Structure formats: structure tokens, C-alpha cells
Amino acid sequence: MEIIERLPSKLHYPNPVVTIGNFDGVHRGHQKVFRRVVEKAAEINGTPIAVTFTPHPVRVLAPERGLKMITTPEEKRELIARLGIKVLICITFDKSFSHLTPDDFIRELLVEKIGAHWVIVGHSYSFGKGKKGTTAMLRARGKKYGFRVSVVRYAQLYGEKVSSSRVRSTLLRGRVCEAACMLGRAYHIEGTVVKGAGRGGPLLHTPTANLSTAHELIPKEGVYAVRVSLKGRTHRSASVSSPPPPPGGEVFDGVASIGKNPTFPEGVMSYEVHLFDFNRDIVGKSLRVHFIDRIRDEKKFSGIPELQEHIGRDIAAARAILDRKKVPLFR
């Protein structure tokens, strides 16, 4: 996929089929639109193109909301590429761009710069200053400028619209199964393994990997059944042969804890994961933690024995969940 971050005065692609949006999370609703774009481009020998914005407009127009992104920019690009989009235009969203009227948005961006042949958007799409541009306006201007417009009905789950805001809300409540249904894959966070407090192995007899992550949206504090994909080769014992890892990295089952470890006095937020049947040194390595299901809330225990007992229960629960749930992963 070609990525354009500085849009020239005129692009030259055959029969551009264009969609526009923020696409945070690249959820099932977005996927439905992208599939239509790719299908239409194939029908008319055109080029499937997506236009997105960075940063998210809310961060410019309402920074006080503290909007947390579902996907990193790199992940969003990879997910869009996997859906068959050939060109991704990343427009810098600033106050100046936010003042562009709907008519100017259509004329300057879609017509003059991209040369849109077909525009495909979601059912509730709005654009331009004050979001006053509507799909009806888009259709009317399409007749004027010579491009066609298709509007894709939103995806639904449990009778409600799938949206990025709904995915965020669901994750913040710990409902990772529902989030996975909307995303079409397990939600994940990615980061680097760092040294922790050192209690997992020596004290609790359950070694954990402590994750430092730049991901903004972390599921609600608690314990989760997870799958973990490791990136690249990791150190093994010299006596064990080490075949090259598969392209998407190796995947292990595990249990993750998000929270402040209330049984201990530090009170520092941490992201820890215990990988089943695993004994490698992965400090400094990159991994992705894919959340499959929630096991329980975070809890303060009376001491080490009670904590160890519950860790054993959590591991058993996670194994049972992972045995029966096969959720697609982003690898």
C-alpha cells in the first residue's frame, strides 16, 4: 500500500474509488466500507483509495475530552492495507483544515486533488466545517462534478451500531469479548518486556513478563485470558533447537493482570502476563497481548498464600477459556 502524507496538487490514479474517515480501530463497520471500495475498484478498473486524518480531529477540536486511540497509526495502516486498499492518504488535521467548508472539502480534496471517480462512505458520514456536510450533499455535488456516490449501511452488533466510540466504551468496561466481535479480532496491546518487581517467580512461583506499552486504550483493570504473540527470535537454552519463528511471530496462551497489585504496597499501575509452559528470557523483546476474555476484577488478598491460590484458579480458568475460544488475532 502506498502512503501519501503530503498530498500534491493533483494525483494521477486510474478511476479513483475513495472512502474517507478516521477509521480508528478499523472495526467491522470500517471493514464493510473498505470491502465495497475494493470491489467497486475491481469492477471499474480503478484504484481503491482511503483518506484519513492525523491527529484525530477530536484531539484538535476538543482536546479536553482526552480521546484514547484504539489503534496506533502504524497498526491502522497495516489493517487498512490488509483489506486491499492500495493508496492511503494521511491528511494533517489542524485548525486551518477544520475551517474548510463542505463545498471546499469536496471541490479541493475530492475533485481537484484526488480526481475521485466514485466516493463510498458510511451511513452516518459527515464532513467539513462543523460537520455540516452530509451524504445527501455529497450525492448532489457528485452530480455536479461527475463522481458517483455509494453509502454503506453501518454494521450492527446486538441490534446496535458498531462504532469506534462503542469499542472504546466496551474496552474500558472490560468487555473484551464484545470488543472482539466489533473489531473482528481480539483487542491487543503491544509493548516491550521490562524488568519488574521480581516477585512472580521467586515469591509467587508464577513468572510474569512486565510490559511497557505506548498503547493508550487499556482494558479495565482485572485479570484476563490472553494469547501472546512474540515478535522475532527469542533466546532459548543452547540444548534446544530453535527453528525460525513463523511470519506473524510465535503465539502462546497465558493470563494477564492489569492493575496496581493491591496486595502489595507500591500501588503502581502494571501490565503483567504469565505465559503457560514458557521459560525463555524475553526481557527487551516486543510482544502483543491479545485479550480473549475477562476472568475477574482486581482484588486485594490477605497475603501471599491467598494470592497464590487465586493465581492458580486464574490459570485454570484461562486455560479453560482458551481451549474453547478461537478468536482471530492481529499478527
Buried (B, 14 or more C-beta within 10 A) or exposed (E): BEEBEEBEEEBEBEBBBBBBBBBBBBBBBBBBBBBBBBEBBEEEEBBBBBBBBBBBBBBBEEEEEEBBBBBBEEBBBBBBBEBBBBBBBBBEBEEEBBEBBBBEBBBEBBBEBBBBBBBBBBBEBBBBBEEEBBBEBBBEBBEEBEBBBBBBEBBEBEEEBBBBEBBBEBBBEBBBBBBBBBBBBBBBBBBBBEEBBEBBEEEBEBBBBBBEBEBBBBBBBBBBBBBBBBBEEBEEEEEEEEEEBEEEBBBBBBBBBBBBBEBBEEEEEBBBBBBEEBEBEBEEBBBBBBBBBBBBEBEEBEEEEEBBEBBEEBBEBBBEBBEEBEBEBBB
